[in-house]
Amino acid sequence: MPDFKQSLATHLSQFKTNPYIFVGSGLSRRYYNLPTWMDLLRGFFPNMHGATDFNYYISQYNGHAPQIASAMANDFFDIWWKNPAFAKRTKALGGKMKGKHSPFKYELCEYLKTQSKVNVALQTEIDLFKKIVVDGIITTNYDDFLEQMFPDFKPYIGQRQLLFAEFMPIGEIYKIHGCISDYDSIVLTHEDYTNFNDRNAYLAAKLLTIFVEHPIIFLGYSITDENINEILDAIIKCLDGQNAANLKDRLIFVEWDKTKLTPELSDSTLFRPGNQSLQIKKIALDSFSELFEVLASAKRQYSVKLLRQFKDAVVQIVKTNGPSNKMYVGDVDGIDEENIQFVAGVGIADQAVREQGYVGVQFYDIFKDILSEKSAYLSTPIVEKVLPNLVPARKNNTKAPFIPMCRYLADLGYFDENGVLTADGVVATRDKIAFRNDMPKSLLPSGSYQNHKPQVNRRFKSLTELLESQTDFLHILYYIPLLDRKKIDLEVLRKWLLSELNEKNAQNTHYRKIVCYYDYLKHAFKA
């Protein structure tokens, strides 16, 4: 019998691209100790608090999981709203529920998070899995196992995000059945599957390029899996007979078989409706180690993260007439071409043109950048070119609009340890930028609200507790700077502000104040 690793490596070498993996629940059960779909519903059932026996649902719907999920979601709606066990949740989240099934989906996702635990007994396989070289991932799983394994990959959650995303099939995770991070996105109930299948043709069209250009390795699915076969049928409908034949040997199904002491690669046929058949490869194995070793041995000249950044920059250039504010532009004169493997650039003769990429930066761009984990801009041109145009100095800078700028000034070393501008910082901003030197006092709400500081701190033990309260948006903005500093987790604040960032809020003085407050605490004030 031919060596499995050599046979698989030879088979994959005929394709010009690295594989995509299509990941199902079997992988999460193996490595993340997650239950089957039916066991997930069964395990959640005690949260139904007095509802009919779980076997009642199984009997009523003949074991059909989506219909069981629908029935449980319908019954759970009143339980969630009326049972005291969920009173804290309803108070904090009731206004965010978008439909009758939302409470069930939310609680199920929270339950699933408690069940997620890496299987340390298979740590060797997991470590190999992290190293595999693939161009992207498609999955019907809700959990976050794949994001943990491939932190440089960008996830797209649900059909909608995938359909409207910029399509750059490198380093992406397509979570086509949703994700626990967005409970309303998960495809769970009978109604969800009906809606999903109604859009299958659009999804298939989006995935078509991947299927005809990459080998696709199915992990954690049965070859008879209903979800996979429906997607394959939709893709086949998009192809004529000859192009469908081009899928030959690109589809590789991996099935776990405890009787296989050594992995085995074989030819197989997948029969579809309308007398359509697909020639596929089938791998039967007990351990995934050798499979992952083959996939890890593939070569990639550049990291996924670098390739994604470059492709994103190119897409922005193609889509827009103006300069990209995410690219640093520099001269290419003097490059030693013989020793450079990859160069993309434009020769620039004029310094004024060199800085043109920052001209288009506006208020909204600054707010978004301040709330990003890493700045997309160089601080020097922001301080010297952008801020003087957006907030020019005035006679009384305390009357200037609130715009965060501490990140850039701090990056240039213009703050001391107490959050006060250094002498160099004063020179850099004087008569150029309307920098507010009255922070953080100027970021507090009006005097009448400041009187509520003791009450606010008695009521809320942390920023998280404040954000989860039923307090309206404006009051949250008033209360945040009244919280004791030790109660404010800056990462929690950043993520919340980023989630609330939109064109309307970017014009809201109170929202802008809190972004400035975050910027000041994070980047200027270090005491």
C-alpha positions, 0 to 999 in steps of 0.5 A, spaced: 500 500 500 502 506 498 505 511 503 499 515 505 503 522 507 506 521 500 500 519 496 496 525 499 502 530 498 503 528 491 495 529 490 495 536 493 501 538 489 497 538 482 493 544 484 496 551 484 493 553 490 493 551 498 487 547 500 481 550 504 478 546 509 470 545 510 470 544 518 464 540 521 461 539 528 466 532 529 472 537 529 469 541 535 467 534 538 474 531 538 478 537 540 473 542 544 469 537 547 463 539 545 456 535 544 452 533 538 447 538 536 441 533 539 446 533 546 446 540 546 439 541 546 438 535 551 444 539 555 440 545 555 433 543 557 434 544 565 434 551 563 427 550 561 425 550 568 419 546 568 417 545 561 415 538 558 420 532 558 425 533 553 423 526 550 416 529 549 420 534 543 423 528 540 417 524 540 413 530 537 418 532 532 421 525 530 428 527 532 428 532 527 433 537 531 431 544 527 424 543 529 425 541 536 429 547 537 424 551 534 419 548 539 423 549 545 425 556 543 417 558 542 416 555 549 422 558 552 420 565 550 415 566 556 420 562 561 425 567 559 421 573 560 417 571 566 421 566 570 425 570 576 431 565 574 432 570 568 430 576 571 437 579 571 438 577 564 431 580 562 433 587 565 440 588 562 438 585 555 431 585 554 431 591 549 436 588 545 432 581 543 430 582 536 425 576 536 421 570 539 427 566 538 432 571 541 432 569 548 433 561 547 439 563 542 442 567 547 442 562 553 444 557 548 450 560 546 452 562 553 451 555 555 455 552 549 461 557 552 461 553 558 461 547 555 467 549 551 474 546 553 480 543 549 481 536 550 488 536 552 489 528 551 489 530 544 494 536 545 499 533 540 494 533 534 491 540 536 498 543 536 499 540 529 492 543 527 495 550 528 500 549 523 497 547 517 497 551 511 491 553 508 488 559 504 481 559 508 476 555 512 469 554 511 465 552 517 458 550 520 460 550 527 458 556 532 464 555 537 470 559 537 475 554 536 477 555 529 479 563 531 483 560 537 487 556 532 488 561 527 488 568 530 490 571 524 484 569 520 478 574 519 472 571 521 465 573 517 459 571 521 453 568 517 450 568 510 449 576 510 456 578 512 459 573 507 455 575 501 456 583 502 464 582 504 469 584 500 471 577 497 479 576 498 479 568 499 486 568 503 486 568 511 478 568 512 473 564 516 466 563 513 462 561 519 456 560 514 451 558 520 453 563 525 457 564 531 456 564 539 459 571 539 453 574 535 447 569 538 442 572 533 446 569 527 446 562 529 442 557 524 438 553 529 431 553 528 427 550 523 425 557 520 433 559 520 434 553 516 428 555 511 431 562 510 438 559 510 436 554 504 432 560 501 439 563 500 443 557 498 444 559 491 447 566 493 452 563 498 453 557 492 455 563 488 460 566 493 463 560 494 464 557 487 470 561 486 473 557 492 471 550 490 473 551 483 480 554 484 482 550 491 482 543 493 477 542 499 478 538 505 472 536 509 473 535 516 468 533 521 463 531 517 459 525 514 460 524 507 452 523 507 451 530 511 445 533 509 448 540 510 454 539 506 450 535 500 445 541 500 451 546 499 454 542 494 448 541 490 447 549 489 454 549 487 453 544 482 447 548 479 451 554 478 456 549 473 455 546 467 457 539 466 464 540 464 465 545 469 462 540 474 467 535 472 473 540 474 471 539 481 474 532 480 479 530 486 478 537 489 473 534 494 477 530 499 472 527 505 476 525 511 472 520 515 474 518 522 474 510 523 477 507 529 479 501 525 484 504 521 490 503 524 494 507 519 490 513 514 488 511 507 487 515 501 482 512 496 477 514 490 470 514 491 464 517 488 459 522 491 452 521 487 447 527 487 440 528 485 439 528 477 444 522 476 450 527 477 456 524 480 462 527 483 469 523 483 472 525 490 477 523 494 476 519 501 481 519 507 479 514 512 483 515 519 483 514 526 488 519 528 489 526 524 496 527 526 499 524 519 494 528 515 495 535 519 503 533 518 502 533 510 498 540 510 503 543 515 509 541 510 506 546 505 509 552 503 507 559 503 512 565 502 508 570 506 504 570 512 497 570 511 496 577 515 501 580 510 497 577 504 491 580 507 494 587 508 496 587 501 490 585 498 486 589 502 490 595 500 490 593 493 482 593 493 482 600 496 486 603 491 482 599 485 475 601 488 477 609 490 479 614 486 482 618 491 489 616 495 488 610 501 489 612 508 491 606 510 498 605 506 504 609 507 507 611 501 515 612 499 520 613 494 522 606 490 528 609 488 535 606 490 531 599 491 536 593 490 531 589 485 536 583 484 535 582 492 527 583 492 522 578 492 516 582 492 515 589 491 509 594 489 510 601 489 509 608 485 515 612 484 514 619 487 518 625 485 514 631 489 514 631 497 507 634 497 504 628 493 508 623 498 503 626 503 497 626 499 495 619 502 493 623 509 489 629 506 483 625 506 483 623 513 477 626 517 473 626 524 470 619 523 477 616 521 480 619 527 475 616 532 475 610 528 483 609 529 483 612 536 478 606 538 482 601 534 487 596 537 493 599 533 493 605 529 493 605 521 497 612 521 503 615 522 503 620 528 508 625 525 503 627 519 497 626 523 500 631 528 503 636 523 498 635 517 491 632 519 490 635 526 492 643 524 486 642 518 481 638 522 482 642 529 486 649 528 488 653 534 484 658 536 484 664 541 480 659 546 482 652 545 477 650 550 471 652 546 474 647 540 470 641 538 472 635 542 477 630 538 481 625 541 489 626 539 493 623 545 494 617 541 498 621 536 501 626 541 503 620 546 507 616 540 511 622 539 513 623 546 509 629 548 506 627 555 509 627 561 507 621 566 502 626 569 498 626 562 501 634 561 504 636 555 511 637 555 515 643 553 516 640 546 509 638 546 507 645 547 511 647 541 508 642 537 501 644 538 501 652 540 498 656 534 497 650 530 492 645 534 486 646 538 489 642 544 484 642 550 489 642 556 483 642 561 482 634 561 480 630 564 475 636 567 473 638 561 470 631 559 466 631 565 458 632 565 455 638 567 455 640 574 448 637 576 450 631 574 457 631 577 453 631 584 451 624 582 458 621 583 457 618 590 450 615 587 453 612 581 459 609 584 455 606 590 450 603 584 455 600 579 461 596 581 464 596 575 464 599 568 461 592 565 455 593 570 454 600 568 454 598 560 449 592 562 444 596 566 438 599 563 440 606 563 439 609 557 445 611 552 446 618 554 446 617 561 451 612 560 455 617 557 454 622 563 456 616 568 462 613 565 467 619 567 464 619 574 466 612 575 472 611 580 478 610 575 479 603 578 472 601 576 474 602 568 477 597 564 479 601 558 479 595 554 471 594 555 471 601 554 474 601 548 470 595 545 463 598 547 465 605 544 467 602 538 461 598 537 457 604 538 461 608 533 457 611 527 456 617 523 451 620 528 454 618 534 461 621 531 457 628 531 454 627 538 458 631 543 457 627 549 460 621 545 466 624 543 467 627 550 468 619 552 472 617 546 477 623 548 476 620 555 478 613 553 484 616 549 486 621 555 486 615 560 489 610 555 495 614 552 496 620 556 495 619 563 500 614 566 499 615 573 
